[in-house]
C-alpha cells in the first residue's frame, strides 16, 4: 500500500496493483485516441498526430486534427471517465453492482429534459441544458422518495428502477409529439453519439470535472471507503454519513447528466467500467481513479470500433456500448445468481 501525503494533514492511499491498472488503462486510452485521430480518409501516423497537437503540423493537418478529430476524442475520453466515476459512486453508495445511472433512472431523466427541449424546438445548446436539468431534477426526486430516516441503498435502487420505467414511457410519448426531423435527431442523441462533437461539447464537461473530481477523490474518497463498510461503522469513525452520501450522489448525478449533455445517454459504460476496474485491480473499495481510466478507455475504443469496423458505415457509439454492456450485464447476473446473491 502506497501513501501520498497531501496538504492539510490528509493522505491518499494507493494499492500498487490499482495504480498499475489505472496507469495502464490511461495510457491505453490515450494510445487508442491517438490512433483514432490518425485514422480516416486523411490518414496520419501517430508521430504526425502528436507533432500536430504540439503545434508542428501543416495547416491541413492542424485543421484536421485540432478542429475535426481531436475534439471528438477528447469528448469520448471525458464522457467515458465521467460515466465510469458516476457508476462507481452509485455502486459503492447502494452497495450493489447493478447500481448505475442507466438502471436507476438518472440518464432517463436527462433524456426527458432533452426531449422536452426537442419538442419545444430548442437548439443544441438548449438540448444540453435540458439534459442537465432533467438529470438533476430526477436525482432530487429519487433522493426525496428514497428518504426515510436516511437513504437505504436497496430502497434507492427500487425507486430508481421504477422511476426509470416511468420516464421511459414519458420519453416514448415525447418522441411521438416531436416533428419528424427533430424526432430523428432526438433518437440519434438518445442512442448516444459522438459524431460531430466539437470543443463546445468537451469544454463544459472538462470544467465540471475539474471541480467535481477533486471533491470526490480528495474530499470524500476516504469517507466513501468507510461508508462501504456500513453506515454504523462509518458514523462511529466520525463520518457524517448522510452529508457525504448526499454530496457524492449530487456529484454522480451531475457527472452523468453532463456526460449525457455532451454525447447523449451512452449506455452501460457507467455499469461496466467500475466492475471491470474492480476485477482488474482485485482491490477492495470503489477504485474510483481506476474506474475513470477504464471508462475512458472503453468509450474511446468503442468509438473507434463504431467508426471503422462496419465497412465504412459509421454507427453511434451507444450501439457498441449497448451490445457489449448488455452482454456484460447478462454475465454479471449469472455470476451473482451462482453466488446466491440474487
C-alpha positions as CSV (number, residue, x, y, z in Angstrom):
1,X,0.0,0.0,0.0
2,X,1.5,3.3,-1.1
3,X,0.6,6.5,0.8
4,X,0.8,10.0,-0.7
5,X,0.7,12.9,1.8
6,X,-1.5,15.9,0.8
7,X,-1.6,19.4,2.4
8,X,-3.9,19.8,5.4
9,X,-2.7,16.6,7.1
10,X,-4.5,14.4,4.5
11,X,-3.3,11.4,2.6
12,X,-4.3,9.3,-0.4
13,X,-3.6,5.5,-0.3
14,X,-2.9,3.6,-3.5
15,X,-2.8,-0.2,-3.8
16,X,0.2,-0.9,-6.2
17,X,-1.9,-3.1,-8.5
18,X,-4.7,-0.4,-8.6
19,X,-2.1,2.2,-9.5
20,X,-0.7,-0.1,-12.2
21,X,-4.1,-0.8,-13.7
22,X,-5.2,2.8,-13.6
23,X,-1.9,3.9,-15.3
24,X,-2.2,1.1,-17.9
25,X,-5.8,1.9,-18.8
26,X,-5.0,5.6,-19.0
27,X,-2.1,5.0,-21.4
28,X,-4.1,2.6,-23.4
29,X,-6.9,5.1,-23.7
30,X,-4.5,7.8,-24.9
31,X,-2.9,5.4,-27.4
32,X,-6.2,4.4,-28.9
33,X,-7.2,8.1,-29.0
34,X,-4.0,8.9,-31.0
35,X,-4.6,6.0,-33.4
36,X,-8.3,7.2,-33.8
37,X,-7.2,10.7,-34.6
38,X,-4.7,9.4,-37.2
39,X,-7.2,7.1,-38.9
40,X,-9.7,8.1,-41.6
41,X,-9.9,9.4,-45.1
42,X,-6.8,11.6,-44.4
43,X,-4.5,9.1,-42.6
44,X,-1.7,10.2,-40.3
45,X,0.9,8.4,-38.4
46,X,1.0,8.6,-34.6
47,X,4.2,10.7,-34.8
48,X,2.4,13.2,-37.1
49,X,-0.6,13.3,-34.8
50,X,1.5,14.1,-31.8
51,X,3.6,16.7,-33.7
52,X,0.4,18.4,-34.9
53,X,-1.1,18.5,-31.4
54,X,2.2,20.1,-30.2
55,X,1.8,22.8,-32.9
56,X,4.3,21.5,-35.5
57,X,2.0,20.2,-38.3
58,X,1.0,21.7,-41.6
59,X,-2.1,23.9,-41.9
60,X,-4.1,21.0,-43.3
61,X,-3.0,18.7,-40.5
62,X,-3.7,21.3,-37.9
63,X,-7.3,21.7,-39.2
64,X,-8.0,18.0,-39.4
65,X,-6.5,17.2,-36.0
66,X,-7.3,20.1,-33.8
67,X,-10.7,21.2,-35.3
68,X,-12.2,17.9,-36.5
69,X,-10.8,14.8,-34.8
70,X,-9.3,15.9,-31.5
71,X,-12.5,17.4,-30.0
72,X,-14.3,14.1,-30.6
73,X,-11.6,12.0,-29.0
74,X,-11.4,14.4,-26.0
75,X,-15.1,14.3,-25.6
76,X,-15.0,10.5,-25.7
77,X,-12.3,10.3,-23.0
78,X,-14.1,12.8,-20.8
79,X,-17.6,11.2,-21.2
80,X,-16.2,7.7,-20.5
81,X,-14.4,8.9,-17.4
82,X,-17.4,10.9,-16.1
83,X,-19.8,8.0,-16.6
84,X,-17.4,5.5,-15.0
85,X,-16.9,7.7,-12.0
86,X,-20.6,8.2,-11.6
87,X,-21.2,4.5,-11.9
88,X,-18.5,3.7,-9.3
89,X,-20.1,6.2,-6.9
90,X,-23.6,4.8,-7.3
91,X,-22.4,1.2,-7.0
92,X,-20.5,2.0,-3.8
93,X,-23.2,4.0,-2.2
94,X,-26.0,1.5,-2.8
95,X,-23.6,-1.5,-2.3
96,X,-25.0,-3.1,-5.4
97,X,-23.1,-4.0,-8.7
98,X,-26.2,-3.1,-10.6
99,X,-26.3,0.4,-9.4
100,X,-25.6,2.8,-12.3
101,X,-27.3,5.9,-13.8
102,X,-28.7,3.7,-16.6
103,X,-30.6,1.4,-14.3
104,X,-31.5,3.9,-11.6
105,X,-33.3,6.4,-13.9
106,X,-30.9,9.3,-14.0
107,X,-30.0,9.0,-17.7
108,X,-33.6,8.6,-18.5
109,X,-34.3,11.8,-16.6
110,X,-31.6,13.6,-18.6
111,X,-33.2,12.2,-21.8
112,X,-36.6,13.5,-20.7
113,X,-35.2,17.0,-20.2
114,X,-33.5,16.9,-23.6
115,X,-36.7,15.6,-25.3
116,X,-38.7,18.4,-23.8
117,X,-36.3,20.9,-25.5
118,X,-36.6,19.0,-28.8
119,X,-40.4,19.1,-28.7
120,X,-40.2,22.8,-27.9
121,X,-38.0,23.4,-30.9
122,X,-34.8,24.3,-29.0
123,X,-31.3,24.1,-30.4
124,X,-28.3,22.0,-29.5
125,X,-27.2,24.3,-26.6
126,X,-30.7,24.2,-25.1
127,X,-30.8,20.4,-25.6
128,X,-27.6,20.1,-23.5
129,X,-29.1,22.4,-20.8
130,X,-32.3,20.4,-20.8
131,X,-30.4,17.1,-20.3
132,X,-28.5,18.6,-17.3
133,X,-31.7,20.0,-15.8
134,X,-33.7,16.8,-16.4
135,X,-31.0,14.6,-14.8
136,X,-30.7,16.9,-11.8
137,X,-34.4,17.1,-11.2
138,X,-34.7,13.3,-11.5
139,X,-31.9,12.9,-8.9
140,X,-33.6,15.2,-6.5
141,X,-36.9,13.4,-6.9
142,X,-35.4,9.9,-6.4
143,X,-33.5,11.0,-3.4
144,X,-36.6,12.6,-1.8
145,X,-38.7,9.5,-2.5
146,X,-36.0,7.2,-1.1
147,X,-35.5,9.3,2.1
148,X,-36.8,7.8,5.3
149,X,-34.5,8.4,8.3
150,X,-31.7,8.3,5.7
151,X,-31.3,6.8,2.3
152,X,-31.0,3.0,2.2
153,X,-29.3,1.5,-0.9
154,X,-31.9,-1.1,-1.7
155,X,-34.7,1.4,-1.4
156,X,-32.8,3.8,-3.7
157,X,-32.3,1.0,-6.3
158,X,-36.0,0.0,-6.3
159,X,-37.3,3.6,-6.6
160,X,-34.7,4.3,-9.3
161,X,-35.8,1.3,-11.3
162,X,-39.5,2.4,-11.0
163,X,-38.6,6.0,-12.0
164,X,-36.6,4.7,-15.0
165,X,-39.7,2.7,-16.2
166,X,-41.9,5.8,-15.8
167,X,-39.5,8.1,-17.6
168,X,-39.0,5.6,-20.5
169,X,-42.8,5.8,-21.1
170,X,-42.7,9.6,-20.9
171,X,-39.8,9.7,-23.4
172,X,-41.7,7.5,-25.8
173,X,-44.6,9.9,-25.6
174,X,-42.4,12.9,-26.2
175,X,-40.9,11.3,-29.3
176,X,-44.4,10.9,-30.8
177,X,-45.0,14.6,-30.2
178,X,-41.9,15.8,-32.0
179,X,-41.6,16.8,-35.6
180,X,-40.2,14.0,-37.9
181,X,-36.8,15.6,-38.4
182,X,-36.5,16.6,-34.7
183,X,-37.6,13.1,-33.7
184,X,-34.8,11.6,-35.8
185,X,-32.3,13.9,-34.3
186,X,-33.6,13.0,-30.8
187,X,-33.3,9.3,-31.5
188,X,-29.7,9.6,-32.6
189,X,-29.0,11.6,-29.4
190,X,-30.8,9.0,-27.2
191,X,-28.7,6.3,-28.7
192,X,-25.5,8.0,-27.7
193,X,-23.3,9.5,-30.4
194,X,-20.0,11.4,-30.7
195,X,-20.5,12.3,-34.3
196,X,-19.8,16.0,-34.9
197,X,-18.7,16.7,-31.4
198,X,-16.6,19.9,-31.0
199,X,-14.8,21.9,-28.3
200,X,-18.2,23.4,-27.3
201,X,-19.2,19.9,-26.2
202,X,-16.0,18.9,-24.4
203,X,-15.1,22.1,-22.5
204,X,-18.2,22.4,-20.2
205,X,-17.7,18.8,-19.1
206,X,-14.0,19.3,-18.6
207,X,-14.7,22.4,-16.4
208,X,-17.2,20.5,-14.4
209,X,-14.9,17.5,-13.9
210,X,-12.1,19.9,-12.8
211,X,-14.3,20.8,-9.9
212,X,-16.2,17.6,-9.1
213,X,-13.3,15.0,-9.4
214,X,-11.2,16.6,-6.7
215,X,-14.3,16.9,-4.5
216,X,-15.0,13.2,-4.9
217,X,-11.4,11.8,-4.8
218,X,-9.8,14.1,-2.2
219,X,-12.8,15.5,-0.2
220,X,-14.9,12.3,0.1
221,X,-12.8,9.4,-1.0
222,X,-11.8,8.2,2.5
223,X,-15.3,8.7,3.8
224,X,-16.7,6.6,0.9
225,X,-14.4,3.7,1.8
226,X,-15.8,3.8,5.4
227,X,-19.4,4.0,4.2
228,X,-18.9,0.9,2.1
229,X,-18.2,-0.9,5.4
230,X,-21.5,0.1,6.8
231,X,-23.3,3.3,8.0
232,X,-22.9,2.5,11.7
233,X,-19.2,1.8,11.5
234,X,-18.7,5.0,9.4
235,X,-20.7,7.1,11.9
236,X,-18.6,5.6,14.7
237,X,-15.4,6.7,12.9
238,X,-16.7,10.2,12.7
239,X,-18.1,10.3,9.2
240,X,-21.2,12.4,8.6
241,X,-22.8,9.7,6.6
242,X,-25.9,11.4,5.1
243,X,-24.0,14.6,4.3
244,X,-21.2,12.6,2.5
245,X,-23.8,10.4,0.7
246,X,-25.8,13.5,-0.5
247,X,-22.6,15.2,-1.7
248,X,-21.5,12.1,-3.6
249,X,-24.9,11.4,-5.1
250,X,-25.1,15.0,-6.2
251,X,-21.7,14.7,-7.8
252,X,-22.6,11.4,-9.5
253,X,-25.9,12.9,-10.9
254,X,-24.1,16.0,-12.2
255,X,-21.4,13.8,-13.9
256,X,-24.0,11.6,-15.5
257,X,-26.1,14.5,-16.7
258,X,-23.2,16.5,-18.1
259,X,-21.9,13.4,-19.9
260,X,-25.4,12.9,-21.4
261,X,-25.4,16.5,-22.4
262,X,-22.1,16.1,-24.2
263,X,-22.7,12.8,-26.0
264,X,-26.2,11.6,-25.2
265,X,-27.1,8.8,-22.7
266,X,-24.4,6.4,-23.7
267,X,-25.5,3.0,-22.4
268,X,-23.8,0.7,-19.9
269,X,-20.4,2.5,-19.6
270,X,-21.3,3.5,-16.0
271,X,-22.3,-0.1,-15.2
272,X,-19.5,-1.9,-16.9
273,X,-16.4,0.2,-16.3
274,X,-16.3,0.1,-12.4
275,X,-16.9,-3.7,-12.4
276,X,-14.1,-4.2,-15.0
277,X,-11.8,-2.0,-12.9
278,X,-12.6,-3.8,-9.7
279,X,-11.8,-7.2,-11.3
280,X,-8.6,-5.9,-12.8
281,X,-7.3,-4.3,-9.6
282,X,-8.5,-7.1,-7.3
283,X,-8.6,-4.4,-4.6
284,X,-11.4,-3.6,-2.1
285,X,-13.1,-0.3,-2.2
286,X,-14.7,1.8,-5.0
287,X,-11.5,2.1,-7.1
288,X,-12.6,5.5,-8.4
289,X,-9.5,6.5,-10.3
290,X,-9.1,3.1,-11.9
291,X,-12.7,3.2,-12.9
292,X,-12.3,6.6,-14.6
293,X,-9.3,5.4,-16.6
294,X,-11.2,2.2,-17.6
295,X,-14.3,4.1,-18.7
296,X,-12.2,6.5,-20.8
297,X,-10.5,3.6,-22.5
298,X,-13.7,1.7,-23.1
299,X,-15.5,4.6,-24.7
300,X,-12.7,5.8,-26.9
301,X,-12.2,2.2,-28.1
302,X,-15.9,1.7,-28.7
303,X,-16.0,4.9,-30.7
304,X,-13.1,3.7,-32.9
305,X,-15.0,0.4,-33.4
306,X,-18.2,2.3,-34.3
307,X,-16.3,4.3,-36.9
308,X,-14.1,1.6,-38.5
309,X,-15.4,-1.9,-38.1
310,X,-18.6,-1.8,-40.2
311,X,-17.4,-1.3,-43.8
312,X,-17.4,2.5,-43.8
313,X,-20.9,2.8,-42.2
314,X,-20.5,4.7,-39.0
315,X,-22.6,3.7,-36.1
316,X,-23.5,5.7,-33.0
317,X,-21.1,4.7,-30.2
318,X,-24.1,3.9,-28.0
319,X,-24.9,0.9,-30.2
320,X,-21.4,-0.6,-29.5
321,X,-21.5,0.1,-25.7
322,X,-25.1,-1.2,-25.6
323,X,-24.3,-4.5,-27.2
324,X,-21.1,-5.0,-25.1
325,X,-22.7,-3.7,-21.9
326,X,-25.8,-5.8,-22.3
327,X,-23.8,-8.9,-22.7
328,X,-21.8,-8.0,-19.6
329,X,-25.0,-7.4,-17.6
330,X,-26.3,-10.9,-18.5
331,X,-22.9,-12.4,-17.5
332,X,-22.9,-10.4,-14.2
333,X,-26.5,-11.5,-13.4
334,X,-25.4,-15.1,-14.0
335,X,-22.4,-14.7,-11.7
336,X,-24.5,-13.1,-9.0
337,X,-27.1,-15.9,-9.2
338,X,-24.5,-18.6,-8.9
339,X,-23.1,-16.8,-5.9
340,X,-26.6,-16.8,-4.3
341,X,-26.8,-13.0,-4.1
342,X,-29.9,-12.7,-6.3
